[in-house]
């Protein structure tokens, strides 16, 4: 049966400035959706959405925000809306494990003058896979997905150079994500053949370093619900042109803007 009173959803259009505009333009604020044809500072604000009858549309001032012939614009717009409304709700007891990673990335991502900020720009998405979201002692995998071509493709991974091997194997003073990012940024500038081989191993180590950030803060260690939530977190590195549909279906996007702390009881 046809709907006699078809309706549509409408959102308020807002103009952003300053840091809010910068974040929204980079896709760091899922609340705001870019409207390409409307100008660089105008966004749809999904915090304010209403449903109206189509018969009321003639009373609105409507301008075209998307090029109807530009399929890339249309798909990007649709994915941005989906990001807001179809995000995965991580279990409350798992969130404290992932929150420290949010702190590292959100504080450094936009700082492109730092090596860590530059390297984070090469990551297109983080996803988390669990053997079960409903049982304690979960085995988690942090999928670090980078832009195609960022990590050298090697038919057979070549031996790591003694210098980098020594740095990565130093258990007494393990390298932080920032330390490894500095090595990656240096190797990416003018990589020699040896440095390009090292780049592969450095990226693997960087993914592991991000996973290592996922640990409980001291204040959460005494909470048995949190302590028993996760048994292990490992990392897997992929490029966006090789991450499989099967991996995608088994994992959930780690949207750092929506990774909120559990509500206090």
C-alpha positions in Angstrom: 0.0 0.0 0.0 1.3 3.4 -0.9 1.9 5.9 1.9 -0.7 8.6 1.4 1.4 11.0 3.5 5.1 10.4 2.5 7.6 12.1 4.8 11.2 13.1 4.7 13.9 13.8 7.3 15.4 17.3 7.3 18.3 18.7 9.2 19.4 22.2 10.2 22.1 23.7 8.1 24.8 25.5 10.1 27.9 27.5 9.4 31.0 26.5 11.3 34.1 28.4 12.1 37.5 27.9 13.7 38.4 24.6 15.3 34.9 23.2 14.9 35.1 23.8 11.1 38.5 22.2 10.9 37.4 19.1 12.7 34.2 18.8 10.7 36.1 19.3 7.4 38.4 16.4 8.3 35.5 14.1 9.2 36.4 14.2 12.9 32.9 15.4 14.0 30.3 12.9 12.8 27.5 15.3 14.0 28.3 17.5 11.0 27.9 16.3 7.4 29.6 18.3 4.6 27.4 19.7 1.8 29.9 20.1 -1.1 27.9 22.4 -3.3 26.8 24.7 -0.5 30.3 25.9 0.4 33.2 24.8 2.6 31.8 26.1 5.9 28.2 24.9 5.7 27.2 21.5 7.2 24.1 19.5 8.0 23.8 19.3 11.7 22.5 15.8 12.5 21.9 16.8 16.2 18.8 18.6 14.9 16.8 16.3 12.7 13.0 16.4 12.1 10.5 14.5 10.0 8.2 16.5 7.8 5.6 15.8 5.2 6.7 16.1 1.6 3.8 18.4 1.1 5.5 20.9 3.3 8.7 21.0 1.3 7.5 23.9 -1.0 7.5 26.1 2.1 11.2 25.5 2.7 14.0 27.3 0.9 15.9 24.4 -0.8 19.2 24.7 -2.5 21.2 21.8 -4.0 23.9 20.7 -1.7 25.0 17.7 -3.8 25.6 17.2 -7.5 23.0 14.6 -8.5 25.4 13.3 -11.2 28.3 12.9 -8.8 28.1 9.4 -7.5 31.2 9.9 -5.2 29.6 12.9 -3.5 26.3 10.9 -3.0 28.0 7.8 -1.6 30.2 9.9 0.7 27.2 11.8 2.0 25.3 8.5 2.6 28.2 6.9 4.4 28.6 10.0 6.7 25.0 9.7 7.7 25.3 6.0 8.3 28.4 6.6 10.5 26.2 8.7 12.8 23.3 6.3 13.1 24.7 2.8 12.6 27.7 2.8 14.8 28.4 -0.2 16.9 27.9 0.1 20.6 30.9 -1.5 22.3 30.2 -3.2 25.6 30.6 -0.8 28.5 33.2 -3.1 30.1 35.3 -3.0 26.9 35.3 0.8 26.5 37.9 1.4 29.2 40.4 -0.8 27.4 40.0 1.2 24.1 39.7 4.7 25.6 43.5 5.2 26.1 44.0 4.7 22.4 41.4 7.4 21.7 43.5 9.8 23.9 46.6 9.1 21.9 45.1 9.5 18.5 42.7 12.4 19.0 45.5 14.4 20.6 48.0 13.8 17.8 46.0 13.2 14.6 45.7 16.8 13.5 49.3 17.7 14.4 50.9 17.1 11.1 54.1 18.9 12.2 54.7 15.8 14.4 55.9 12.5 13.1 53.1 10.7 14.9 50.5 13.0 13.4 52.0 12.4 9.9 51.9 8.7 10.3 48.3 8.7 11.7 47.2 10.5 8.6 48.1 7.4 6.6 45.5 5.4 8.6 42.1 5.3 6.9 40.3 3.3 9.6 40.6 1.4 12.8 38.4 -1.7 13.4 38.1 -4.1 16.3 37.3 -7.8 16.0 36.3 -10.0 19.0 36.0 -13.7 19.3 32.8 -12.8 21.2 31.3 -9.5 22.3 29.1 -11.3 24.8 31.6 -13.2 26.9 34.3 -12.1 29.3 38.0 -12.7 28.6 37.6 -11.5 25.0 40.4 -11.9 22.5 40.4 -8.7 20.5 42.2 -7.8 17.3 42.8 -4.2 16.4 42.8 -3.9 12.6 45.0 -1.0 11.5 44.0 -0.2 7.9 46.3 2.2 5.9 46.1 3.8 2.6 47.0 1.6 -0.4 50.7 2.0 -1.2 51.7 3.2 2.3 53.2 -0.1 3.3 55.6 -1.7 0.8 54.2 -4.9 -0.7 56.8 -7.6 -0.4 56.3 -11.0 -2.0 58.5 -12.4 0.8 59.3 -10.0 3.7 63.0 -9.3 3.6 65.2 -9.5 6.7 65.0 -6.4 8.9 68.1 -4.3 9.2 70.2 -4.9 12.3 69.7 -1.3 13.5 65.9 -1.5 13.4 65.8 -5.1 14.7 67.9 -3.9 17.7 65.5 -1.0 18.4 62.4 -3.1 18.1 63.8 -6.0 20.2 64.8 -3.9 23.1 62.5 -5.3 25.8 64.1 -3.2 28.5 63.1 0.0 26.8 60.3 -0.8 24.2 59.6 1.9 21.6 56.5 3.9 21.9 54.1 4.6 19.0 55.7 8.0 18.8 59.2 6.6 18.6 58.2 4.2 15.8 56.4 6.9 14.0 59.6 9.0 13.9 61.4 6.1 12.2 58.5 5.6 9.7 58.3 9.3 8.9 62.1 9.4 8.2 62.0 6.2 6.0 59.0 7.6 4.1 60.7 10.7 3.0 63.5 9.4 0.8 63.6 5.6 1.4 66.6 3.6 0.2 66.1 0.0 -0.7 67.0 -1.1 2.8 64.8 1.5 4.5 61.9 0.5 2.3 62.2 -3.0 3.6 62.5 -1.7 7.2 59.3 0.3 6.5 57.3 -2.9 6.3 58.6 -4.1 9.7 58.2 -0.6 11.3 54.5 -0.4 10.3 53.9 -3.9 11.8 55.6 -2.6 15.0 53.5 0.6 14.9 50.3 -1.4 14.7 51.4 -3.5 17.7 52.2 -0.3 19.6 48.7 1.1 19.0 47.3 -2.2 20.3 49.6 -1.9 23.3 47.9 1.4 24.2 44.7 -0.6 24.8 45.1 -1.3 28.5 43.2 -0.4 31.6 44.1 2.7 33.5 45.3 2.2 37.1 41.9 3.5 38.4 40.0 0.8 36.5 42.2 -2.2 37.5 40.2 -2.8 40.7 36.9 -3.2 38.8 36.6 -7.0 38.2 34.1 -6.4 35.4 36.6 -4.3 33.5 39.6 -6.5 34.5 37.9 -9.7 33.2 36.5 -8.1 30.0 39.6 -8.6 27.8 42.2 -11.3 27.9 44.4 -10.1 25.0 44.6 -7.4 22.3 46.7 -8.0 19.2 47.1 -6.0 16.0 46.8 -6.8 12.3 48.0 -4.4 9.6 46.2 -4.1 6.2 46.0 -1.7 3.4 42.5 -0.5 2.3 42.8 -2.3 -1.0 43.5 -5.7 0.6 41.2 -5.6 3.7 38.7 -8.4 2.8 34.9 -8.3 3.0 35.1 -11.2 5.5 37.4 -9.2 7.8 35.0 -6.2 7.5 32.0 -8.3 8.5 33.8 -9.8 11.5 34.9 -6.4 12.8 33.4 -3.1 14.0 34.6 0.4 13.2 36.4 2.0 16.1 34.9 5.5 15.7 36.9 7.4 18.3 34.5 10.4 18.3 31.8 8.1 19.7 33.9 6.0 22.1 32.4 7.4 25.3 33.2 6.3 28.8 30.7 3.9 30.5 28.0 5.7 32.5 28.7 5.9 36.2 26.4 3.6 38.3 
